[in-house]
């Protein structure tokens, strides 16, 4: 066994493969969800932490070194993007051995970004650094493979069992590894039973929005956990309903468990605490949309709407547009829209990798929030806006309605005219925005990050204590 690993009686575990691989940088989307659960577990001791080691296709508790890096991430000890360059560079390469031992494509990108000066993820310096790091990753993985194999052989010769978890132990499987073809073997050998969070069914219901490889992986994963079967936690009632309907109409698996719903609720970034102004943002009124630049998110639609509004109303009557998010497959579409509309070059601001303090500042100081995404399992940006008291105009998607508690203006996701007309009306009549803000203050039912994470951890504890049969309809309540 690895350094720091020993026999344990702990029965609730969280797989931190996604958190470790993402590393010490601002979490987004699913990484933020998993980080929130881990943070609550670390504070309360409700669960311990394990990792699925893809090299050995096995689950194991964290080594001391891995635990130190995990704490470094969860406790937010790493500097923000506005910290001095030397401090950020030192942080990026902290625990390099762990980062290279549990890599994905993001690892090399993130470290290359640091080596090339934290300016942009492109160019010769960035490319050379990225490929050099991937070579280092290859040799580190080769070393880890040989060490793991030798350790396994020694264990067999000594008659040692790979099982280390006590009877009935459960693990919340990370989204990062739930599609691995050896996950069942890893669970069985460790003596763990898998529990899964399903965030959305977009890859299987709308395969045109994802790569064929991701569609195949998610399709196989969802079918496997329905047929095996393993308990499922859904982040919204909308996602739960989609899953139940898809199983009924397509998979037809005799799934015996009730799907547990733990709504993401309000922001996973606390609305309390300090805020920090986003550097180099003009001191003007702005609307904000925070989400990864993905085609279904429709950032490019907003840019084209802004171009028309500025052309029609004039720049002084239209707030700026602040787009916050990790670059993705729609970044080029946004760039194309901006190139077609040079008259809004100074009205649209794109930011990535901002700190939680800066995100709080963005929501606290915006005129209005926007969320035009065409498909969601929850829509964190909607609840983040509302939790900060900011009204938001969002697309007509069931999960977004649920996140907004049916309080906010709803528009067809890709309808240019609807978005242009509605936003023009709000910008020309600021009293309507004020009324929406009053609706949020009066009627929005805030929850907390701890509420969501507490729901997940409570359900894990329930399954570990009472067994999977208790999760069936008619079993003991969770």
N, C-alpha and C positions, 0 to 999 in steps of 0.2 A: 504494500500500500504506500501512497505518497506521504511525504512529510506532512505531519499535522493531521493525518487521517487515522481514525481509530473507531472501534466499535461504539455504537451509540444506541440510545433508547428513544431518540427523537423520532416522532412519527409524522410530522408535517414538514415538508421540504419545498423549497422553491428553486427551480432551475435558473441559474443566472447566466447562462451561455450568451443570451442577447445583451445583457448589461455589460459583461466583460468584453465582448466583441466590439460593441459600440464605443466603449472606452470613455475617457475623461473629456467629454465635450457636451454641449447642450443636447439633451435628449429630445427627440421628436416622435410624434405618433405613438406607435406601439412601444418604442423604447421608453417613452415617458410613462406609459401605463405600467410597464414592468418595473421601472425604477420606483414609481410611487408605491407599489406593493412591497418591494424590497425595503424601502425606507421605513415603512410602517412596521414590517416584521423585525427590522433591526432595532427599532425603538421599543417594541413591546415584547420581543422574544417569542412571538407566537409561532414562528417557524424558523428552521435553520436553512442553510444554503448549500446546494450541490451544483454540479455542472456535468453536462453530457460531453464527454471527451470524444470527439469524432475520430481521433487517431486510434483509440482503442475500442471504439464503439461501446462505451460503458459509462455508467453513472458513477460518480464518486463525490464525497464531500470535498470542499475546497481545501487546498493545501494552505499553509500559513502565508505563503507569498501571494497566492491568489486572493486569500481573504484580505490581505493588506491592500491590494489594488482595488478590490471590491469596495472596501470601506472608503478608500480615497475617492472613488467615484460617487458613491451614495451620499457621503457627507459633504460633497461639493468643495473639496479642498483645492481643486484645480482653478487656475486664474481665468478670468473672463477674457473675451476677445479684445477688451480695451486695456488690458494689462501690458506692461512693458514687454517688448519682443523677447528679450532674454528669458524672462520669467515664463512666458508662454512656451518657448522652445524647450526649456528644461522640463516643464510639466508634460509636454507632448511625448517626451521620450522616457518619462518615469515608468518604471516597471516594464522596460522594453522586452525583457525575456517573456513575461506573461502575455504581452500584446502579440508577440510573434508566435507564441505557442497556441493561441486561440484566434487565428486571424480569419477575416473575410475580406472581400474587396475593399470595404470601407477602411480597414486598418491601414493598408498601404496608401490609400488616398489621403487619409487624415494626416499621417506622418509626413507624406510628401508635401502636403500643403504647408506644414510647419517648416520643413527644411527649405522650401522655396520662398519663405518669407511671409507667409500668411497673406498673400495678395490675391491670388486667383488659382483655381484648379485647372490650369491650362498653361501651355508654354513649354519651352525646351527644359528649363530647370525643373519644373514640376514633373514632366514626363520621365526625365532621367532619374529623379529621386524615387518616383513610384516604381519604376522597373527594378532599380537597385534594391529597394526594400522587398519587392516580391521575390527576388533571388535569395535574400536573407531569410524570408519566410519559408522558402522551399527547403533550405538546409536545416532550419530550426524544426520544421515538421518532420523531416527525415530523421533527425536526431530523436525527436519525441517518439516517432514510430518504432525505432529500434529499441529505445529504452522501454517502451510499453510492452513490446513483444518479449523482450528478455525478462521483464518483470512477470509477465503472464506465464512464461515457461517455468520460471523459478517457483511461482506459486503452485503450479500443477505438480511439479516434482515434490513439493513440500506437502501436497495434499490440502492446500488452503482453499477455502471457498470464496468465490467472488461476492457472495451475498454479505452485505454489511448492514442493511436496514432491518429493523425489527418487524415482526409480523404485523401486517395491516398498515404499514407506512405508505404515505401518498406523496406525490411530488407534482407541483404545478409546472408543467412542461413549457419551456420557453418557445415562443413563436419562431425563434431563430433556428431551432432544430427539430420542430415537430414533424417535418416532412422527411427527415432522414430515414432511409430504408432500414437502418439497424436500430431504430429507437426501441422497438419492442424487445429486442434481444438485450439491450442495455437496461431496460426496466426490469426484465425478468431476472437477469443475473444479479442485479443489486438488491432484489426483493422489494422493489417499489411498484406502486400502482399509479398510473398516469391520470392526471386531471388536466383539462384544457380550457383555455379561454378562447372563444370564437368572437372575433372582432367584427367581421362582416362576411358576406357571401359574394362579394363583388367578383372575385376571380372565377366562380363557377356560374353565376347568374349573368354576368356580363363579360365573357371571355375576350371580347374585342378590346377591352380596356387594359388588358395585361398581356404579357408575353405568353407564348404557347407553353413554355417550360413552367412558368409560375402557375398557369391554369392547371396543367397536369399535376403539379405537385400539390396544390391545394385541393384539387378534386380527389386525389388519392388519400390525402390526409383526412378530409372530412368523411369520406366513405369508410375509412379504416376505423375511426373512433366511433362512428355510428354502428358499425357492424361488430366491433370487437366485444362488447361496447365499453366506453369509458365515460365518466361524468364530464359534463360540459357546463361551463359558466359563460353566459352571454353578457355583453356590455350594454345591451338595450333590449327592450321588449320587441322592437322592430327587427333586430337581428335574430332574436329567438323565434319570432314568427316566420321569418324567411327560412330558417333552418328546418323548422318543423314541416313547413309546406314543401320544401325541396326534398326532404326525406320521404314524405308521404307520396309525392307525385313522381319522383325520379329514382331515388335510391331504394325505397321500400324496405329498409332494414327494420327489424322488430326492436327498435330502440327502447329499452325498458325504463330509462331514467327520466325524471322531470328535469328539464333544462333550467338550471339556476340562473336568475337574472340579477346581476349586480350593476346597476346603471352607473355609468361614469360620472353622472351628476354634474357638479360645478367644475370649475377649473382644477386641473391637476397641478397647476402652479398656484401656490397660495396667494390670495389677494391681499394678505397682510404683509407687513414688512416694507423695507425700503424699495424705492424705485430709482432708476438711473437713466437719464436722458440718452437717447440714441444719438451717437455722434454724427455731426455733419447733416442733420436733418433740418431743413429750413423751419423757421419759427412761423409756420402758417397752419391754418386749419387743415385736417386731413381725415380721410376714411381709411380703415385698416382691414386687411385680410391676411390672416396668418394660417398657412398650410403649405405642405410640400408642393413644389411646382409639378403637378401631375395633370395630364390632359383632362381628367374628369373634374378637376378642381376649377377649371375655367378662368384662370387668371388672365388669359389672353382675351376673353370676352370683356372683362372689366377694362382692360387697356383700350380696346376699340370703343367701348361706351364712353370712356373718359375723353377720347379724341373727339368724338361727336359733341359731347357736352361742352367742352372748351371751345370748340368751333362755333357752337350755337349761342352759348351764354357769355363767353369771354372768360379768360383765365381768372379774373378777380372774383367771379361769382361761383367758381367751382373749387371745392377743396382739393388738396393734393391727394394722391393715392399712394398709400404705403403697403407694399406687398412683402410680407415676411415669410421666409420658408427656405427649406433646403432645395438646391437645384435638382431638377428632374426632367422627365421626358417632355414637358411643356415649356421649358425654358427657351427653346428656340422659337416657339410660337409667340411668346411674349416679346422676344427680340424683334421678330418680324413685324409685329403690330407697332412697336415703337419706331422702327425704321420707316414705316408708312406714315407716321404722324410726328414729324420733328417738332411741331408746335407744342407738344406736351412733354418734351424731353426733360424740362425742369419741374414737371408736375407729378411724375411717377418715380417713386423711390423703392428700390429693391434691396432688402437686407437679409442676410443669412448668418446663422451662428451667433445670434444675439443672446445675452444672458437672461436669466429669469427676471432680474431686476429691470432690465431694459424692456422685456416683454410686458411687465406690469406697467411701466411708464407708457408704453405704446397704447395699451388699453385704457389707462386712466385719462389720457389726454386727447384721445381721438374724438371726432365729432360723431361718427357712427361706425359700426362694424359691418362687414360684408361677408357672405359665405355662399357663393353661387354654385357649389359643387353638385354634380349630377348624381352621385351615388356615395352613400356613407353608411357606416355601421353605427356611428354616434355623431361625430362632428364636434371635436373638441373646441374648435374655434368659436362655435356658437355659444357653448356653455362658458368658455373663457370670457367672451364679451359680456355676457349677462352677469356673471359672477362679479365682474368689475363695474357693474352698473351701466354698461354701455349697450344701447339698443343696437340690434343687428337685423339687416335685411338678408334673408336666406332663401335658398332654393326649395322647391316643393318636393321634399324627400321625407318619407315617414320618420326616419331616424332624426332628421334635423327638426322636424316638428316636435318630436318627443324631447329633444335636448332643449328646445326653446319653450317648452310647456305651452305651445300654441298661443304665444303672446305676441309674436313679432310678424311683420309683413312677410308674405310668402310669394315667390315668383317662380315661373317655369325656369328650369335651370339654364337652358340655352337660348332663351328668348331675348334677343338683343333689344327689341322695341320695348318690351315690358321693363327691362332693367333701366333703359335710358329714360323712359317716361316716369317711372317711379322715383328714381334718384333725382331727376330734374325737379320734380314736384317737392321733394324733401329739401333740396338745396335752395329752392326759391321760397320755401315756407319754413323757416327754421323753427317756428312754433310747433310744427308737426314732429320734428325731431325731439323737441323738449317734452312733448306729450308722451312719446314713446319712452323716453328716459324716465318719466314719472311712472309709466306702467311697469317698467322693470323694478323700480324702487318699491312700488306698492305690491306687486303681484308675484314676482319671481321667487320661487322657493329654492334658496341656496342650500346646497349640501357642501361637503368638504372632501378634500383628497382622502382624509382618514376614513370617511364614511364608505367610499368605494373600496379602498384597500381593506378596511375592517370587514366588509361583507365577504370579500374573497378569502381572507384568512380565517374567518369564522367558518366558512363552508369547508375549507380544507380540514380544519380541526374536527368538524362534524363527521366528515367522511373517514378520517383517521380513527375517530373514537367509536363510531357506530357502524362503520362498514358501508360498502357500496349499496347493499340491499336497502338501506335506510333512505337512499336517494330516489327510490322508485315511488311512483304515485301511491299514496296510502301508507308510506313508511313514516318514520319519525320525522317531524319537521326540523329543517336545518336552522 
